[in-house]
């Protein structure tokens, strides 16, 4: 079965541009966060604590979720179009690059739900410990903020569990469809088992 570059729509290309832009913005944010910490620690420049804390929090918590979310949109759009285009290209299969980009064994939403679950768990643990101390000290505003954060963290955990299950079912269905449509070399099959974030061996529920 010959590999051919399947045509993808402008929506997929636009999602790719958003992914590149997000990656570039992320690199700038990471650089700014590291520079602020180093500059403040070395005494070169006095960086306000609020700015430094904001950069670190955005880099560690918000940026990974945004990047994985944008990647999921791009991968999902391409995945849907590759399956549709399969009927227009009999005895042909997508290129290895298109397969790895859009048709990994891991469903594109699996890493997103994983990050939401991890961050929700960390938020629940940290805020759950801090909230009683804030209330005991009579810090009403801090208690309200901590309580709101705790509620958001619990809601994230509640959403992540069914999200994992749906993504696992869809990932298994997509892998079955891919196997029925295209016969792939073993080397390509192995590449498709590698998760987006490079953790583990691909033996996750979505595989």
C-alpha positions in Angstrom: 0.0 0.0 0.0 1.6 3.2 -1.2 1.8 6.3 1.0 0.4 9.6 -0.4 0.0 13.0 1.1 -3.7 13.2 1.8 -5.1 16.7 1.2 -6.3 18.5 4.4 -8.6 21.5 4.5 -7.8 25.1 5.5 -9.3 24.4 8.9 -6.5 21.9 9.7 -3.9 24.3 8.4 -5.3 27.1 10.5 -5.2 24.9 13.5 -1.6 24.1 12.7 -0.8 27.8 12.6 -2.4 28.3 16.0 -0.3 25.4 17.3 2.9 27.0 16.0 1.9 30.4 17.4 1.1 28.8 20.8 4.5 27.0 20.8 6.3 30.3 20.0 4.4 32.2 22.7 5.1 29.4 25.2 8.8 29.6 24.4 8.7 33.3 25.1 6.9 32.8 28.4 9.2 30.1 29.6 12.2 32.3 28.7 10.7 35.3 30.6 9.9 33.2 33.6 13.4 31.7 33.8 15.0 35.1 33.2 12.9 36.7 35.9 13.9 34.0 38.5 17.6 34.2 37.5 17.7 38.0 37.4 16.0 38.3 40.8 18.1 35.6 42.4 21.4 37.1 41.1 20.4 40.6 42.0 20.8 42.0 38.5 17.2 43.3 38.3 14.6 43.5 41.0 11.5 41.7 39.6 8.3 42.4 41.6 7.1 39.2 43.3 3.6 39.5 41.8 5.0 39.5 38.2 7.5 36.7 39.0 4.8 34.5 40.6 2.4 35.2 37.7 5.0 34.2 35.1 5.8 31.0 37.0 2.2 30.0 37.5 1.2 30.7 33.9 4.3 28.7 32.7 3.7 25.7 34.9 -0.1 25.4 34.9 -1.8 27.4 32.2 0.6 27.1 29.3 0.8 23.2 29.2 -3.0 22.9 29.2 -3.4 25.5 26.4 -0.7 23.9 24.3 -2.1 20.4 24.6 -5.6 21.7 24.0 -4.6 23.5 20.8 -2.7 20.4 19.7 -5.8 18.3 20.3 -7.9 20.5 18.1 -5.4 20.3 15.3 -5.0 16.5 15.7 -8.8 15.9 15.9 -9.5 17.9 12.8 -6.8 16.1 10.8 -7.9 12.8 12.1 -11.5 13.2 11.0 -10.4 14.4 7.5 -8.0 11.6 7.0 -10.7 9.0 7.7 -13.1 10.8 5.2 -10.4 11.1 2.6 -9.6 7.4 2.8 -12.5 6.6 0.5 -11.1 8.9 -2.2 -7.7 7.2 -2.2 -8.2 3.5 -2.6 -5.1 1.4 -2.1 -3.3 4.4 -0.7 -2.5 5.4 2.9 -1.5 8.7 4.5 2.2 9.5 4.9 4.0 8.5 8.0 4.0 12.2 9.1 0.3 12.5 8.8 -0.3 9.3 10.7 2.0 10.3 13.5 0.5 13.8 13.6 -3.2 12.8 13.6 -3.6 9.1 14.1 -1.6 8.0 17.1 -3.0 5.1 19.2 -3.5 7.7 21.9 -6.6 9.8 21.3 -5.7 13.5 21.1 -7.8 14.3 24.2 -6.1 11.8 26.4 -3.1 14.0 27.3 -5.4 17.0 27.8 -7.6 15.1 30.3 -4.4 13.8 32.0 -3.1 17.3 32.5 -6.5 18.5 33.8 -6.6 15.5 36.3 -3.0 16.1 37.5 -3.5 19.9 38.0 -6.9 19.3 39.5 -5.5 16.9 42.0 -2.6 19.2 42.9 -5.0 22.1 43.3 -7.3 20.1 45.5 -4.4 18.9 47.7 -2.7 22.3 48.1 -5.9 24.4 48.4 -7.6 21.9 50.7 -4.6 22.1 53.1 -4.4 25.9 52.9 -8.1 26.8 53.2 -8.5 25.8 56.9 -5.5 27.9 57.9 -6.9 30.9 56.0 -10.3 30.5 57.7 -8.7 30.0 61.1 -6.7 33.3 60.7 -9.9 35.2 59.7 -8.6 36.0 56.2 -12.0 36.2 54.6 -10.9 37.3 51.1 -8.1 34.7 51.0 -10.6 32.1 52.2 -13.0 33.0 49.4 -10.2 32.8 46.8 -8.9 29.5 48.1 -12.4 28.1 48.3 -13.1 29.1 44.7 -9.9 27.5 43.6 -10.7 24.4 45.5 -14.2 24.2 43.9 -12.6 24.6 40.4 -10.0 21.9 41.1 -12.7 19.5 42.3 -14.8 20.3 39.2 -11.7 19.6 37.0 -11.3 16.2 38.6 -15.0 15.5 38.1 -14.7 16.3 34.4 -11.5 14.5 33.8 -12.7 11.0 34.9 -15.6 10.7 32.3 -13.3 12.5 29.8 -10.7 9.8 30.1 -13.3 7.1 29.5 -14.8 8.8 26.4 -11.3 9.4 25.0 -10.4 5.8 25.7 -13.5 4.4 23.9 -13.0 6.8 20.9 -9.3 5.9 20.7 -10.0 2.2 20.5 -12.6 2.8 17.8 -10.3 5.0 15.8 -7.5 2.4 16.0 -9.9 -0.2 14.8 -10.9 2.0 11.8 -7.3 2.7 11.0 -6.4 -1.0 11.0 -9.3 -1.8 8.7 -8.4 1.0 6.3 -4.6 0.7 6.0 -1.9 -1.9 6.4 1.1 -0.2 8.0 4.7 -1.3 8.4 5.7 -2.4 11.8 8.0 0.6 12.2 5.2 3.0 11.7 2.9 1.0 14.0 5.5 1.4 16.7 5.8 5.1 16.2 2.0 5.4 16.6 2.2 3.9 20.0 4.3 6.7 21.4 2.2 9.1 23.4 2.2 12.8 22.6 4.1 13.8 25.8 6.5 10.9 25.4 5.6 9.2 28.7 5.3 5.4 28.9 5.1 3.0 26.0 1.7 3.8 24.6 0.0 1.1 26.7 -2.8 3.4 28.0 -6.6 3.0 27.8 -6.8 4.7 24.5 -4.5 2.1 22.8 
